[in-house]
């Protein structure tokens, strides 16, 4: 039994389209319609768009596929561009029409695969390809990822700097959805909008040791608003080293350094004295400077006052942009391990500071507990990202805000019914 089309409908396509589809074939050996190869459904659908004959499609206009034969229906439509980006769409309940619900990408090559079904339940197929042109507007949103490529500690967040502001929640979702972070081993993570032009990405917990992290953007050519389109972004590749976490207890005046969960050193220290208390919370190493000249005027203490100072400092490991360091403080060795006498930094002997300087890298974690100071700011003074709970962190995402939090893997295992 061969397939005979029920109707021949003239199709008017307003996009420049190259149509590819299987030839009409006979039913399978058992004679059942569903066992046959898909027939060519070109005469049963129309494909509409805003471009004139011989022109590229305007990415500002929607894409629509319509079933022209009342005895058949559309069962599925997939539209994917050459970069692998899927075009979101919606199929009507009766299968008569599919239309895109997100904007086409600009300067893209699309392949549209349409699946149909006739009144006998036999499947049909049609493949259509077309190109989109440039958007009418020239304003675009570029993305710069950070930090620079290299190896970092397990506390290093990923940053994304935008070339313009994005304030609208729906537009933020478009941008965020296009920014991809892939880690090997895989981890659960999320972006967080620091402000209208900056996002940070961190996992639920610290990064795995010796992980490879790939950061890319699919935003180029994507419509964000009527006057803003996605621009370029240079991919970023990072790796992580060992897990190094330094915990300073301001009340016991000691820093304990752990490597991959094992204690490797305990160092007598002094932290901020009353009125200059060291910030509590998790900080991330921002950089290392062998020599820094520290002046009290940089933190608002007037020169010549009782609290003023002007000191040469060695082996300085920076943890905040406002000037908090872990550094050598030979002038306070008598207080290290016993009292807090600094102006906010964590001081130690020159030998211990040199050891610390040599054994930490950017992205390693420095945590302060039991200080009378405030908690490290989440943003703006370094990387205080880890001081937000995972719930609070997800609230800063345009994609996960307000959505229930997934349980941790160990919680999932605990909740799983026991075998019987």
DABEL-V568691 format. One record per backbone hydrogen bond with DSSP energy under -1.0 kcal/mol. CO is the residue of the C=O (numbers start at 1). NH is the residue of the N-H. Records with the same first field share a line. If there is no record, write none. Layout:
# DABEL-V568691
CO->NH / NH
This chain:
# DABEL-V568691
1->27
18->129
20->127
28->31
32->35
33->36
39->125
41->44
44->68 / 69
46->66
48->64
52->55
57->133
58->61
63->100
64->48
65->98
66->46
69->72
73->117
76->115
78->113
79->87
80->111
81->84
85->81
88->101 / 102
90->99
92->95
95->74
96->67
97->92
98->65
99->90
108->132
109->82
110->130
111->80
112->128
113->78
114->126
115->75 / 76
116->124
117->73
118->121
122->118
123->39
124->116
125->41
126->114
127->20
128->112
129->18
130->110
131->57
133->107
139->229
141->231
142->163
144->161
146->159
150->239
152->241
153->156
154->207
158->201
159->146
160->199
161->144
168->172
169->173
170->174
171->175
172->176
173->177
176->179
178->218
180->216
182->214
184->212
188->204
190->202
192->200
196->166
197->162
198->194 / 195
199->160
200->192
201->158
202->190
211->240
212->184
213->238
214->182
215->236
216->180
219->222
221->106
222->230
228->224 / 225
229->141
230->221
232->143
236->215
238->213
239->152
241->210
243->260
244->365
245->258
246->367
247->256
248->369
249->253 / 254
253->269
254->249
255->267
256->247
257->264 / 265
258->245
259->262
262->259
265->257
267->255
269->337
270->347
271->342
273->276
280->376
281->368
283->366
285->363
287->318
289->316
290->315
292->313
294->311
295->298
296->299 / 301
297->300
302->305
305->308
309->296
311->294
313->292
314->328
316->289
317->326
318->286
324->319 / 320
325->346
326->317
327->348
329->332
330->333
332->335 / 336
335->338 / 339
342->273
346->327
347->270
348->329
349->353
350->354
351->355
352->356
353->357
354->358
355->359
361->364
362->153
363->155
364->285
365->246
366->283
367->248
368->281
369->250
374->280
378->384
384->387
385->388
389->393
390->394
391->395
393->396
394->397
396->193
397->401
400->403
408->412
409->413
410->414
411->415
